[in-house]
């Protein structure tokens, strides 16, 4: 299976999902569209959180769409970040509007099994940041008043546009 990107356990893909293809080797018979529709229905009716849509056969040139520009693409992330201490509007204003921030990132331990231990230069194209409102914090805490009071000025949203391959979790936690 080849996919455009991957997910971490605590990251969700929003929107219509990621394109992927499955390479079949040494097949005696290629799947028909009817067979693919049944596979799709079986996947979507399962208890698993993975769903798929529009399964179809593709040509070798179609697979380039998944592969193309993986290192040149920009990715958009919405990060909900919990700070250890209270976050002020002044702090948010320093983060909000950041553009063209060049990072030197080391390969995180969590991905060393699949990536070489290198320093990589990656660019944060832009950041838009804001504190979460009380009603948004209420949703996060399921209206637990004590927890809401504790987190009210510690939760904020950062909409980050970055170069593909940027380790966003590490950017948000450093």
C-alpha angles and dihedrals in degrees: 000000000000120000138179096248133330139247132243118220093255098041125086128207110227127194123030096333136242126311115242141166135203117220113218115206126201094358119175094199130021116229117259122227087254090057091048091050090053092049090050091050091049092051093046094047094051124101091246123108092233116099132174137196138192097020108187140150116268137198126238089259090053089059089062088072089066093044101038119112097347088153095042101046124103120228129205122216134181108207124191104202129193113206122206092229134032114291117221129208087246090059091047092050090055090055097038111087097018108156134182097008109171115210131194104213128186119212106269119238090241092067102034090105090067105023132056116251098255140137109246128193111223132171130227099212096193145341129205113188138182139161116257113253121240091256091052091049088049089057091050092049096039088241095301098159096205093048092045090053090049095049101034097106097024101067120077139162124235118189102202128190110193144165112271112267095035111140097235096180089057092045090054096046101045 
